Amino acid sequence: MGSHPIRVVRLPRVVPVTGCKGSSAFRVLSLQPPRRSHLFPKVTTSCSVKNENHRGARLVAQNGGEYLNPAKEFRVSLTVQDFAKVVGFYQKVLGLPLTQDWTTAKGRCVVFSVEKTTLEVVDEAQADLIDTVEVGKRVSGQVRFAFQFTDVHSAFKLAKAEGAQVIHGPTETPWKDVNARLLGPDKMQMTFFQPPTDSRITPK
């Protein structure tokens, strides 16, 4: 019988550190395989919200740093008071296609799909900067939605007509986006933004 080589996977050593507000923080040490080391910094710091079990912060690096079980879908579940009004807003103003309806006699639930979905993570300083640029002062909470439009001015006017509260009208940012801030019928703060590539569109 032929022998098979034994592959050794080295797990990083995790120690708790301080500095992440409202969460447990961990410093991942020696996360550097012998090859392709330029992909792995020797020391990184990450935050895990309400993670009191330090063992839960262990990371496994394999196949050049790819995770074994990446998430396949990002879904936001939003609980609202005026269900019909919020669903109408998301359909008419945001133009989101309704792809699933799980409404039963016990409760109502629909699922919208978005062509492109991203998760933006910012620290307090960056949140202050964004709010100052878009509104003039800090107004946002922990979560804020952002929707991209080809014509942000038209989207802004339609949102107002459909009951959204204006926090600040369209304004050009230092990074040349045109951004507006509103409060939707679900009381969720929303940024409507138009990238520089569409800046040729003027207000109507």
N, C-alpha and C positions, 0 to 999 in steps of 0.2 A: 504493500500500500504506500502511495506517495504521501509525503507530508504537505501540509498546507501552512503558509505563513500566518502568524497571529498578528492581527492589527491592533495596535494600542491607541485608544482614543483618550487624550488627556483632557480632563475637565478643569475649568478654571477654579481658582480658589476665591471665594466670595467672603468679604468682611463688611460689616455695617459701618457706614460713615454718616456724618451729619451734613446738613446743608440743603436738603430738599424739603420745602415747606409742605406740611400736610401729608407727608408720606414717609415710608421707610426707604432709606437710600442704601445702595450697596456699591462697593468698589470691586470690580472684577479684575483680578490680578492674573498675570501670566497667560493671557489669552492670545498666544502667539505660537502657531505650529511651526515646525522647522522649515516648511516651504511656503511660498507665497506670503511671506511675513508682511509685505507692504499693505496687505488688505486688513491686517489686524493690529491695531495699536496695543501696546503693552499694558496700558492702564486706561480704562474707561470708567465712567460713572453713569449710572442710570437710576431712575426713580420708579418704584413700584407702589402704587397707591394702596394704603392700608394692608400692606403685606408684612404681617408680624412674624411670618415664618421665613427666616433667612435662607433656608434651604430652597425655597421657591424661586430664588433669584439665580440659580445655577443655569448656565448656558452650555450648550453642546455645540462645538464647532466640528463640522464634518463636510466633506466634499467641497472644500474651498470656502467654507463659511456659510453654506446654505442651510437653512433650518429644515428639520425633518418634517415638520407639519405646519406649513404656512397657512394663514387664513385664506379661505376661498371667496368670502363675501364680506363686505362691510355694510352693516344695516343699522340704521338709527330708528329706535322705537320711541315715538312721540305721543305722550298722553295728553289729550286736549279736552276742554269743556264743551265747546261748540263744534261738534264733530262735522256736521254738514257744512258749516261756514269755512272751516279750515280746509276740508277736502276740496271745496269749490275754489278756494284761493290758490291751492297748489296746482289745480288743474288749469284754471283760467289765466292766472297771472304768471305762474312759473312754467306752464305748459308741460308739466310732467305727465307722462303716460301712466295710466292706472293699469297695472299688470296682473294684480291678484286681488280678490275680494273674499275675505274670510268672515264676513258678517254672518252671525247666527242670532237666534232668539236671545242669547245670553249677552251679546255685545257686538259692537261694530269694529271692523278692522279692514283696512285696505292697504295695499302695498304699491308704492310708486317706484318706477325705475328711472335712473339718471344715466345718461350716456357715459359720463365720466365722473368718478367719485374719488376724492382725495381726503386725507386727514391731515390737517395742519396743526402742529403742536408749537406753541409759543410760550415764552416765560413772561413774568409780570412786566418786565421792562419793555418787551416787544409789544405786549398788549396795550400798554400805555402809549407807545409810539403810534400804533395803528389807530387807536381811538382819537388821539390828538390830531392826526392827519385828517381823518374822516369826519370827526365831529367837533374837535376843538378841546375836548377834555375826556377823561376816563368815564365811560358809561356802560361798558360791556361787563357781563358776568363771566362765568367759567366756560360757557358754550355760546358760540355765535355761528349762524349759518352764513354761507357766502355763495352767491349764484352768479355765474358769468352770463352776460348777454352781449349780443352783437350791437344792440342799441339800448344802452342803459337808460337813456332819457325816456323813451317810450315805455319801458318796463316800469320805471319809477312812477310815471303818470298813471298807468293802469293799476299799479298797486295802491296808490292813493285813492283812486276811484272805487276800489274794491274794499276799502276800509282799513288799509294799513296806516299806522301812525308814522308821521315823518319825524325822524330824529335829526337828519341833516340831508339836504339835497345833493345832487351830483356835484362832485368837486374833483379837480385833477390832482393826483397825488405826485409826490416827488419821483415815483417810479413810472409815471406817465399813464397809469390806469385812471379811468374816471369812475369814482366810487360814490355810492349813495348808501345811507343807513336808514333802515326802517324797523318798525316793530310790527310783526305780523299779527293776524287775528289769534294766533296761538300764544301770543306774548313772547315770541322768540325773536331776538334781535337778528336782523338779516343785513348783510352787505350785498348790494347789487353792484357788480363791477364790469367794466368794459376794458379789455386790454388795449394797448397802444396800437395794435394792428387794425383796430376798428375805430381809431380816434378820428377818422375822416368824417364819421357821422356826426352831424350837428343837431342841437336841440330843435324840436319841432314846436 
